[in-house]
Amino acid sequence: MTKLDRNLLNTLFEAHSKEMLAFIRGRFPNEESADIVQEAFLRVLQYPNPETIREPRTFLFQTAANVAVDYYRRSKTRDRFSDYDADIESLENTQVTPEQQCETAERLQLFSGWLANLPELQRHAFVLFRMEGYSHKDIAEKLGISVRCSERYVQQALRYLVSCLDEIDHKQG
């Protein structure tokens, strides 16, 4: 870190750290607000040419907002998977019969076949949205399609899969 970088960072920190902390606490109230502010300063410090930033305060606040969104998404992912950990612990105490294992494997194979029947972009959009938790915006960027197209593909895939399930229900019923 050059002396210029250090001076810029010190100046920004002294001028805006308290205001940023209040900003983050107001928009994203959680215990990690101070961590988010520090991460924002770290990202600004890692910016290739910080002296080229025209509006340092604006840049810093936008960076902090982006970091806060990242923290929020990670916490949602952790929350989602922590429930699975609890479920796994309760499953350890139960016995799965060979018949149940076979039935589960058959259902998984059936579902995989249904997914394979979907057009490629529909399948990718569905998997990214429903199984990996991507937003439609992220899917659109990843697949090179519009947000509306991503939404439509996921809806079409869901309709197809529901119709497959309905067909199974009618055969069994």
C-alpha positions in Angstrom: 0.0 0.0 0.0 1.4 3.3 -1.0 1.5 6.4 1.2 -1.1 8.0 -1.1 -3.4 4.9 -0.6 -2.9 5.0 3.1 -3.7 8.7 3.3 -6.8 8.4 1.2 -8.0 5.5 3.3 -7.4 7.3 6.5 -9.1 10.4 5.3 -12.2 8.4 4.1 -12.3 6.4 7.3 -12.1 9.4 9.6 -14.7 11.3 7.5 -17.2 8.6 6.8 -16.9 5.5 9.1 -19.4 6.5 11.7 -21.9 7.7 9.0 -21.4 4.5 7.1 -22.0 2.4 10.2 -25.3 4.2 10.9 -26.2 3.8 7.2 -25.6 0.0 7.3 -27.4 -0.4 10.6 -30.4 1.5 9.3 -30.7 -0.5 6.1 -29.4 -3.9 7.2 -29.9 -4.2 11.0 -27.7 -7.1 12.2 -24.7 -7.8 14.4 -22.3 -7.7 11.5 -22.6 -4.0 10.6 -19.1 -3.2 11.8 -17.7 -6.1 9.8 -19.6 -4.8 6.7 -18.1 -1.4 7.1 -14.6 -2.8 7.5 -15.1 -5.0 4.5 -16.2 -2.0 2.4 -13.0 -0.1 3.4 -10.9 -3.2 2.6 -12.5 -3.4 -0.9 -11.9 0.3 -1.5 -8.3 -0.3 -0.4 -8.0 -3.2 -2.9 -9.4 -1.1 -5.7 -6.6 -0.9 -8.4 -6.4 3.0 -8.7 -8.3 4.5 -5.7 -7.1 8.0 -6.6 -9.2 7.8 -9.8 -12.4 7.5 -7.9 -14.4 10.7 -8.6 -16.9 10.5 -5.7 -15.1 8.6 -2.9 -18.0 8.9 -0.5 -20.6 7.7 -3.0 -18.2 4.9 -4.1 -17.6 3.9 -0.5 -21.4 3.8 0.4 -22.2 1.8 -2.7 -19.5 -0.6 -1.9 -20.8 -0.9 1.7 -24.3 -1.6 0.3 -22.9 -4.3 -2.0 -21.1 -5.9 0.9 -24.2 -5.8 3.0 -26.2 -7.6 0.3 -23.4 -10.2 0.0 -23.6 -10.7 3.8 -27.4 -11.0 3.7 -27.3 -13.6 0.9 -24.7 -15.7 2.7 -26.8 -15.6 5.9 -29.9 -16.7 4.0 -27.9 -19.6 2.5 -26.5 -20.5 5.9 -30.0 -20.4 7.4 -31.4 -22.6 4.7 -28.7 -25.2 5.1 -28.7 -25.1 8.9 -32.3 -26.5 8.8 -30.9 -29.4 6.8 -28.2 -30.1 9.4 -30.9 -30.4 12.0 -32.9 -32.8 9.7 -29.8 -34.9 9.2 -29.2 -35.3 12.9 -32.8 -36.5 13.3 -32.4 -38.9 10.4 -29.5 -40.6 12.1 -31.8 -42.1 14.6 -34.2 -43.6 12.1 -33.8 -46.8 10.1 -34.3 -46.6 6.4 -35.5 -49.8 4.9 -34.2 -51.2 1.6 -37.6 -50.6 0.1 -37.5 -47.0 1.1 -34.0 -46.6 -0.4 -35.1 -48.2 -3.6 -38.2 -46.0 -3.8 -36.2 -42.9 -3.2 -33.7 -43.9 -5.9 -36.5 -44.6 -8.4 -38.1 -41.2 -7.7 -34.7 -39.4 -8.1 -34.1 -41.2 -11.4 -37.6 -40.3 -12.6 -37.1 -36.7 -11.7 -33.7 -36.6 -13.4 -35.3 -38.0 -16.5 -38.0 -35.3 -16.5 -35.3 -32.6 -16.1 -33.3 -34.2 -19.0 -36.4 -33.8 -21.2 -36.5 -30.1 -20.7 -34.9 -27.8 -23.3 -31.4 -26.9 -22.2 -31.9 -23.3 -21.2 -35.2 -24.1 -19.4 -33.4 -26.9 -17.4 -30.5 -24.6 -16.5 -32.7 -21.7 -15.5 -34.9 -24.1 -13.3 -31.9 -25.7 -11.6 -30.2 -22.4 -11.0 -33.4 -20.8 -9.6 -35.0 -23.7 -7.6 -32.0 -25.7 -6.6 -29.1 -23.3 -6.3 -31.0 -20.2 -5.2 -29.9 -17.8 -7.9 -32.1 -14.7 -8.6 -33.6 -14.3 -12.1 -31.2 -11.4 -12.7 -28.2 -13.6 -11.9 -29.6 -16.4 -14.1 -30.1 -13.9 -17.0 -26.5 -12.7 -16.7 -25.2 -16.3 -16.4 -27.1 -17.7 -19.3 -27.1 -14.6 -21.5 -30.8 -14.2 -21.6 -33.3 -11.5 -20.3 -34.7 -11.5 -16.8 -38.2 -12.0 -18.2 -36.9 -15.0 -20.2 -35.4 -16.5 -17.1 -38.8 -16.1 -15.3 -40.7 -17.7 -18.2 -38.3 -20.6 -18.5 -38.6 -21.4 -14.8 -42.4 -21.2 -15.0 -42.5 -23.5 -18.0 -40.2 -26.0 -16.3 -42.4 -26.0 -13.2 -45.6 -26.5 -15.3 -43.9 -29.4 -17.1 -42.7 -31.1 -13.8 -46.2 -30.6 -12.2 -47.8 -32.2 -15.2 -45.4 -35.1 -14.9 -46.3 -35.5 -11.2 -50.0 -35.3 -12.0 -49.6 -38.0 -14.6 -47.9 -40.3 -11.9 -50.8 -39.5 -9.5 -53.4 -40.5 -12.1 -51.6 -43.8 -12.8 -51.4 -44.6 -9.1 -54.9 -43.4 -8.2 
